[in-house]
Structures are given as structure tokens and as C-alpha cells.
């Protein structure tokens, strides 16, 4: 994988999971020049972000990058874009609709060296969303560590 210049977190409707992951990554990005965004595969109108996800992020002193859901579009891809989906089905949809993503497309769990999907606790309690956040927080931090180590390696070899 080439140097990451942009990271796109993608879920189905862009109202919860990808927003949480993007907020976590933005919170640990530091001064690195990596663009961070979250997008959805099925966004028919600019729906507000799930209020339970917003509450969980605020409780961890993190801010949303966007106030409303945004669809994944071709213009979201630049050279060096890493796309991390929440599920394998979403990964397949991205690949089908945006073949240009193929070289830098993974599920978040896959990129972090795990198997399986991250499932939104739709209709669950605030505690359910909190547990989901903890899982996303850990996986996003593992992903960031991989990206940052690769960046350091490239910097030390002059790439």
C-alpha cells in the first residue's frame, strides 16, 4: 500500500459507525497530513447523525466531522486513499461501485488483523452504542498505528 493521504471510513447509511471511526481517527491524527472523512453507501438525503452516537462521542470529548450523512462518490477518491468499511458486504459494494478503490480497500477489522463485521446496535440502548464505540475505538487506533508506522518507515527511507 502506498502512503495514505486520505482515509475514508464507510458504512451503509453514514449515520453512526463510520462517523465514530472518523472522529476517533481525527482525534489521534495529530499534525499528520492525512485527510479524514466518513461516507455512506445508501444516503438518499442528508440525514442527521444518530443521536446516541453523538452522545457517545461527546462523552469521549470527540467531535463529529460532519453533521449530516454524506454519500460515497467518485470524487472522494484521490491517490493514496485508504477505504475502511465496517462490514464485508459494504466492502464488496464499494468494490463493485468504485473499482478504483481496490488497492486500498479493507474492512476496519481486516485492516487491524481481525475477522468479522462491526454491527451497528440499531435500536439498542446508549450502553449498546457505548460498547460498539469501544470496539471501534480500539480497531481504529490499531489501524492508525499501522498507518503511522508505515508513514515513519517511508519517512526514514526517504520515500
Beta strands, then each sheet from edge to edge (+ up, - down):
strand 1: 6-11
strand 2: 35-40
strand 3: 81-85
strand 4: 105-107
sheet 1: 2+ 1+ 3+ 4+
end
